[in-house]
């Protein structure tokens, strides 16, 4: 009997206790959630998450909870995304209309589009492209979509642009008349039909990825041959793009290489790259920014590319120091207004009827919730606009770890109990075997 009683007691100790349900006092931070009352129609609302939420919560956002009227409300987190690739457009009726002027049609994909990237087998040229939309190849009332300037100014180190940006359209065909002239210094431009080698249609502008700022600085340090901006990014905060803003007074035409360096910085280490850290391994990415505003051969050239994709992995379990260096070479430094680190938009979506509500976060060790709402919610459907209030410390905060089950706070206890049960069973089996003999 004593052996059986001991087994029962140890068996009870070995059973894992269920984690307690979360309550508002488990979270270190809170923010008010309000929904725009002027919007109607959608049963759901979405609020834009910022870097502060990532910095003060678990890196995977497992510890986010919404409470409304004292009860937990389900939610889903969405990520701004786009189509993985574009579609090719079939080139039809390509021919030389007159000297230096090509005419052709494009058979467009059956979806909305707002841009066409032409593959032109030529360098150092200027081109004027007139674009009309066709409902059929024999449409007698085409819709004028605009006249754009394309260029390749490689010899002048000012880059290349062969993209046709138009209003959001769904025409099954586009008719394009392309007039090319050589750029200054080019005397060998041959305009023939094979010059148009292909056409790609990127995802619609309305379906492209959206970004939100993570950190911004107006403090730009000038070093020999480069302009440098530095950031300290908190742990868990994603960084996925770098954007440069120029001073309106700067009218420079340029194409500059940019180097983005990142290094994990342990808690307590001074900001910036210390002397000891200079030799440490860094994550390094590179890209290019450019702008062209000029008139060449009677054509107005306007092109600007001031953002660089930069997915950094240094923002893990510790803060990261990020350095953005614009390579000026022998040219005059750009007049920079600011440099920004950005992440893709993340939105917290929930039932609008739950508002007003409160978002809580900052409970390390809390498991991710499982809601039916996340499986049923469609990110592509319209949703009302929700707003996150300023971050506040939770006055009733009590660490969640104090309420975790005994076996989670002391994982070794479970193994000790199991081994004790095994030992007791072994002793009982041994004594039983002796008794049977």
C-alpha positions in Angstrom: 0.0 0.0 0.0 2.8 2.4 0.8 4.4 1.7 -2.5 1.2 2.4 -4.4 0.6 5.6 -2.5 4.1 6.8 -3.4 3.5 6.0 -7.0 0.3 8.0 -7.0 2.0 11.0 -5.4 4.9 10.9 -7.9 2.5 10.5 -10.8 0.7 13.6 -9.8 3.9 15.6 -9.6 4.9 14.3 -13.1 1.8 15.6 -14.8 2.4 18.9 -16.6 0.2 21.7 -15.3 -1.7 23.7 -17.9 -0.3 27.2 -18.3 -2.6 29.8 -16.8 -4.7 32.0 -19.2 -3.2 35.4 -19.8 -4.5 38.5 -17.9 -3.7 42.2 -18.3 -1.4 42.2 -15.3 1.0 39.8 -17.1 2.2 42.4 -19.6 4.7 45.2 -19.0 3.4 47.6 -21.7 -0.1 48.7 -22.9 -1.5 50.9 -25.7 -5.0 52.1 -26.4 -6.7 50.8 -29.6 -9.3 53.0 -31.2 -11.2 52.6 -34.5 -12.1 55.5 -36.8 -15.8 56.1 -36.2 -16.3 57.8 -39.6 -15.6 54.5 -41.5 -18.3 52.0 -41.9 -19.1 48.8 -43.7 -16.2 46.5 -42.7 -16.6 44.3 -39.5 -12.8 44.3 -39.0 -10.2 47.0 -38.2 -6.5 47.1 -38.6 -3.8 49.2 -36.8 -0.3 49.7 -38.0 2.4 48.2 -35.8 5.5 50.2 -35.2 9.1 49.5 -34.1 8.2 50.2 -30.5 6.0 47.1 -30.4 8.8 44.9 -31.8 11.4 46.4 -29.4 9.4 45.7 -26.3 7.8 42.4 -27.1 9.0 38.9 -28.1 10.7 38.9 -31.5 7.9 36.7 -32.9 5.1 38.8 -31.4 3.9 35.8 -29.4 3.1 37.9 -26.4 0.6 40.3 -28.0 -2.9 40.3 -26.5 -5.9 42.5 -27.0 -8.3 42.9 -24.1 -11.7 44.5 -24.4 -14.1 45.0 -21.4 -11.9 42.6 -19.4 -12.0 39.8 -22.0 -9.4 38.6 -24.5 -10.2 39.5 -28.1 -8.8 37.5 -31.0 -6.6 39.1 -33.7 -4.4 38.4 -36.7 -1.1 40.1 -37.8 -0.7 40.8 -41.6 2.5 41.6 -43.5 2.6 43.9 -46.5 3.4 41.7 -49.5 3.3 41.6 -53.3 3.3 39.1 -56.1 6.6 37.1 -56.1 7.4 38.0 -59.8 6.1 40.0 -62.6 4.6 38.7 -65.9 6.1 39.0 -69.4 4.2 40.9 -72.1 4.1 39.5 -75.6 5.5 41.9 -78.3 3.3 42.1 -81.4 3.6 44.1 -84.7 7.1 45.3 -84.0 8.5 47.4 -86.8 10.3 50.5 -87.9 7.7 53.2 -88.5 10.2 55.9 -89.7 13.9 56.5 -89.1 14.7 56.2 -85.4 11.0 55.4 -84.5 9.8 51.9 -83.6 6.2 51.0 -83.2 4.8 47.9 -81.5 2.0 46.5 -79.4 2.1 44.6 -76.1 -0.3 41.9 -75.1 -0.7 42.6 -71.3 -1.5 40.1 -68.5 -5.2 39.8 -67.4 -4.7 41.8 -64.2 -4.3 45.4 -63.2 -0.9 46.9 -63.9 0.8 50.3 -63.5 4.3 49.8 -65.0 6.1 48.1 -68.0 9.8 47.4 -68.0 11.2 47.4 -71.5 14.4 45.5 -72.3 16.2 47.6 -74.9 19.4 46.4 -76.5 21.1 49.7 -76.7 23.3 52.1 -74.6 23.8 55.8 -74.4 20.4 56.9 -75.8 17.4 59.1 -75.0 13.9 57.9 -76.0 10.4 59.3 -76.1 7.7 56.7 -75.6 4.0 57.5 -76.4 1.6 55.0 -74.8 -2.0 54.3 -75.7 -4.4 51.7 -74.3 -6.3 49.4 -76.6 -9.4 47.3 -75.9 -8.5 45.2 -79.0 -5.7 45.2 -81.6 -8.1 47.0 -84.0 -9.5 49.5 -81.4 -10.3 52.7 -83.4 -10.7 54.8 -80.2 -7.5 54.2 -78.2 -7.0 55.8 -74.8 -3.9 58.1 -74.5 -2.0 57.1 -71.4 1.0 59.5 -71.6 4.4 60.3 -73.1 7.4 59.3 -71.1 11.2 59.7 -71.4 13.5 56.7 -71.2 17.3 57.0 -71.2 20.6 55.3 -70.8 23.4 57.7 -69.7 26.0 55.1 -68.7 28.8 57.1 -70.3 27.9 60.1 -68.0 27.6 57.8 -65.0 23.9 58.8 -64.6 22.3 55.3 -64.9 19.5 53.9 -67.0 15.7 53.9 -66.9 13.6 51.9 -69.3 10.4 51.7 -67.3 7.0 53.0 -68.4 5.1 54.2 -65.3 1.4 54.7 -66.1 -1.9 55.0 -64.3 -3.4 51.8 -63.0 -4.9 50.1 -66.1 -6.4 46.9 -67.3 -6.2 47.3 -71.1 -5.6 44.0 -72.8 -3.2 45.7 -75.2 -0.8 48.7 -75.2 0.4 50.4 -78.3 3.8 52.1 -77.9 5.7 54.4 -80.3 9.3 54.7 -79.3 11.5 57.5 -80.8 15.2 57.1 -80.0 18.1 59.6 -80.3 21.7 59.1 -79.4 23.0 60.6 -76.2 25.8 63.2 -76.4 28.9 61.4 -77.5 27.2 58.4 -79.0 27.6 58.2 -82.8 26.7 54.6 -83.3 23.1 54.2 -82.3 21.4 51.7 -84.7 17.6 51.8 -84.4 16.2 48.5 -85.7 13.3 46.2 -84.5 15.6 43.8 -82.6 16.5 46.7 -80.3 13.2 45.9 -78.4 14.2 42.6 -76.8 11.4 42.1 -74.3 8.9 43.6 -71.8 8.1 42.7 -68.2 5.1 43.8 -66.2 5.8 44.2 -62.4 3.1 43.8 -59.8 0.6 46.7 -59.8 1.7 49.8 -57.8 -1.3 49.3 -55.6 -0.2 45.8 -54.9 3.4 46.5 -54.1 5.1 46.3 -50.7 4.4 49.2 -48.3 7.0 50.3 -45.7 7.0 52.1 -42.4 9.9 53.9 -40.6 12.0 52.1 -38.0 14.5 54.9 -37.3 15.4 58.2 -38.9 18.4 60.5 -38.5 19.3 64.0 -39.8 22.8 63.8 -38.4 25.0 63.0 -41.4 28.8 62.7 -40.7 31.1 63.6 -43.6 34.2 61.4 -43.9 36.7 61.3 -46.7 34.9 60.3 -49.9 31.7 59.3 -48.1 28.7 60.5 -46.1 27.7 58.4 -43.1 24.6 58.0 -41.0 24.5 55.8 -37.9 21.7 54.1 -36.0 21.2 51.9 -33.0 18.3 49.5 -33.7 16.7 47.7 -30.7 16.5 43.9 -30.5 13.8 42.2 -32.5 13.1 45.2 -34.8 13.1 44.3 -38.5 15.1 46.4 -41.0 14.2 45.8 -44.6 14.9 49.0 -46.6 17.0 52.2 -46.5 15.6 55.4 -47.8 17.4 58.7 -48.4 15.7 62.1 -48.5 17.5 65.0 -50.3 17.4 68.6 -49.4 15.1 70.5 -51.9 17.9 72.9 -52.6 20.1 70.1 -54.0 19.6 69.7 -57.7 22.5 67.4 -58.3 22.3 64.7 -60.9 24.1 61.6 -59.4 24.5 57.9 -59.1 26.1 56.9 -55.9 27.0 53.5 -54.4 25.7 52.9 -50.8 27.1 50.4 -48.3 25.0 49.3 -45.3 26.9 47.7 -42.4 25.3 46.1 -39.4 26.7 44.5 -36.2 25.0 43.1 -33.2 25.8 45.2 -30.1 25.6 43.5 -26.7 23.6 45.3 -24.0 25.6 48.0 -22.3 28.1 48.5 -25.1 28.4 52.2 -26.1 26.6 53.3 -29.2 28.4 53.2 -32.5 31.3 51.1 -33.8 33.9 50.9 -31.0 37.6 50.3 -31.7 37.3 46.7 -30.5 34.2 46.2 -32.7 35.9 47.5 -35.8 37.6 44.2 -36.3 34.5 42.1 -35.5 32.5 40.4 -38.2 29.7 42.6 -39.7 26.8 42.0 -42.0 27.3 44.1 -45.1 25.0 45.0 -48.0 25.3 47.3 -50.9 23.1 49.1 -53.3 22.8 52.3 -55.4 20.8 55.6 -55.3 20.4 57.9 -58.2 18.6 60.9 -59.6 18.5 62.5 -63.0 16.9 65.8 -63.9 18.1 67.3 -67.2 17.2 68.1 -70.7 19.2 66.3 -73.5 18.5 66.6 -77.2 15.2 68.4 -76.4 14.0 65.6 -74.1 13.2 66.1 -70.4 14.8 63.3 -68.4 13.3 62.7 -64.9 14.2 59.7 -62.8 14.7 59.1 -59.1 15.7 56.0 -57.1 16.4 56.8 -53.4 15.6 53.5 -51.7 17.6 50.3 -51.3 16.3 46.9 -50.2 18.3 46.0 -47.1 17.1 43.0 -45.1 19.4 42.9 -42.1 19.8 39.9 -39.8 21.8 41.5 -37.1 18.7 42.6 -35.1 18.3 39.3 -33.2 18.4 38.9 -29.5 20.5 42.1 -28.9 20.5 45.6 -30.4 22.3 46.3 -33.7 24.4 49.2 -34.7 23.7 50.1 -38.4 25.9 52.3 -40.5 24.8 53.7 -43.9 27.7 55.1 -46.0 27.0 56.9 -49.3 30.1 56.7 -51.5 30.8 60.2 -52.9 34.2 59.4 -54.4 35.7 62.7 -55.8 32.2 64.3 -56.2 30.7 66.9 -53.9 28.7 65.3 -51.0 25.0 65.2 -51.5 22.8 67.6 -49.4 20.9 65.1 -47.4 17.9 66.0 -45.3 17.6 62.6 -43.6 18.3 58.8 -43.9 15.7 56.3 -42.7 15.6 52.6 -41.9 12.3 51.0 -42.8 10.4 47.8 -42.3 7.5 46.3 -44.2 4.2 47.3 -42.9 2.7 44.9 -40.3 -0.9 45.4 -39.2 -2.8 44.2 -36.2 -6.3 43.3 -37.3 -9.3 42.5 -35.1 -13.1 42.7 -34.9 -14.0 46.4 -35.0 -16.8 45.7 -32.5 -14.1 45.0 -29.8 -13.1 48.7 -29.8 -12.3 50.5 -27.7 -9.7 48.0 -26.6 -6.2 47.8 -25.2 -3.2 46.1 -26.7 -0.8 44.5 -24.1 2.7 43.2 -24.8 6.0 42.5 -23.0 5.6 39.1 -21.3 8.6 36.9 -22.1 7.9 33.2 -22.2 4.3 33.5 -23.1 3.1 31.0 -25.8 1.6 32.3 -29.0 -2.3 32.4 -29.0 -4.4 30.3 -31.4 -7.5 32.0 -32.7 -10.1 31.0 -35.3 -10.1 34.7 -36.3 -6.6 34.3 -37.8 -7.7 31.4 -40.1 -10.8 33.2 -41.3 -9.5 36.7 -41.7 -8.7 37.8 -45.3 -6.0 40.4 -45.5 -7.2 41.5 -49.0 -10.6 42.5 -47.8 -11.2 46.2 -46.8 -10.8 47.0 -43.1 -11.5 50.0 -41.0 -8.6 52.1 -39.8 -7.5 51.6 -36.2 -4.9 53.6 -34.3 -2.5 52.7 -31.5 -2.1 55.2 -28.7 1.2 56.1 -27.1 3.0 53.3 -25.2 2.5 53.3 -21.5 3.9 51.1 -18.6 1.3 48.8 -17.2 0.7 50.0 -13.6 -0.5 46.6 -12.5 2.3 44.6 -14.0 3.3 41.3 -12.3 5.8 39.2 -14.3 4.1 36.3 -16.1 6.9 34.0 -15.1 5.6 34.0 -11.5 2.3 32.5 -12.6 3.9 29.8 -14.9 3.3 26.2 -13.8 5.9 24.7 -11.4 7.2 22.3 -14.1 7.8 25.3 -16.5 9.6 27.3 -13.9 11.7 24.3 -12.9 12.0 22.0 -15.9 14.3 19.6 -14.1 11.5 18.8 -11.6 9.6 16.8 -14.2 12.6 14.7 -15.0 13.4 14.1 -11.3 9.8 13.0 -10.7 9.9 10.6 -13.7 13.2 9.1 -12.7 11.8 8.6 -9.2 8.8 6.8 -10.5 11.0 4.6 -12.6 13.2 3.7 -9.6 10.1 2.9 -7.4 8.7 0.7 -10.1 12.0 -1.1 -10.4 12.1 -1.7 -6.6 8.5 -2.9 -6.6 9.2 -5.2 -9.6 12.4 -6.6 -7.9 10.6 -7.3 -4.6 7.6 -8.9 -6.4 10.0 -11.2 -8.3 11.6 -12.3 -5.0 8.2 -12.9 -3.5 7.1 -15.0 -6.4 10.2 -17.2 -6.2 
